[in-house]
Amino acid sequence: MDSIRAVVRDELQHQHQSEKSDELLTAKEAAALLKISLVTLWQWVNAGRLKKHIMGGRAYYKHSEIMAGMDSLQRYEKPKFKGRAKP
């Protein structure tokens, strides 16, 4: 009986995780998850580092895509400002 419970528990946890990975987040929720500003989120989208999904005229972000790319997203470095060339 305990082995059946363990199998059912594992299956329910797996199902819950797959449902969460398909969850769509708003821009505000995605930025909060990544601990970045909305401006940075939009910069990452424009740079192709993160994909947005448009539905009903609104942008959404897949939780699974954010989690899969979190390492590469956080290693992103802002380009250094070179300033004006000195004569």
N, C-alpha and C positions, 0 to 999 in steps of 0.2 A: 504494500500500500504506500509506503514512504517513497519508493522509487517512482511510482505513478505521480505522486504529488511533485516530486522533484522535476520530472519531465514536463508536467503541466506548468509549473512555475517558470521553468526555463523558456518554454514556448511563449508564455504570456509576456515575459520580459523582452524577448526577441520581437514580438509583435508590437509592443509599445515603442521600442526603439525605432523600428521601421516606420511607424506612424509619425514619430517625431521628426525623422529625417526628411519626410515629405512635407513637413509643415512650411507654410509660406509666412515670411516675416515682412512687416512694413519696413520702410527705410529707417524709421526711428528705432524699431526693435533690432534690426540688423546692426545699426551703428552702436547701439548699447551692448549687444553681444560681443562685438569686436572691440569695444572700448575706444571708439574713434568718434569724431564729429561727423555730422551729416555732410559737410563740405568734403571731408576726406573720403567718405563713402562714395560720393558722386565723382570725385577725382579717380578713384579706383575703377569705377564703372567705365568712365570715359577712357581710361588707359587700357581697358580690357582685362583688368585683374580680377574682376568680379562681374558676373552676369546678372542682369535684372530681367524679370519677366513682367510684361505688361498685361494687365487684365482689367477691363473696365476703365481704362484710362489711368490706372494707378500702377505704380512700380512695386513689385514684390521680389523677395530674395529667398531662395530655397535654403532651409536650414542645413540640409545635407551638403550643398555646394559650399556654404560658408565654412562648415566644419572640415570638409575635405581640403579646402585651400587655405585654412587658417595659418599654417606654418609659412607658406610662401607670401601670404598677405602681410603678416607681421614683420617679415624680413625686408619689406619694401623700404627703400631709403629715398627720402626726398632729394631731388637734385640740388646740388650746391649752387648757390648764387655766385657767379664769377665777378659781378660788378663791372664797372666801366674800365676799359683799358686805359692805363696811364700813358700819357705822351712821352 
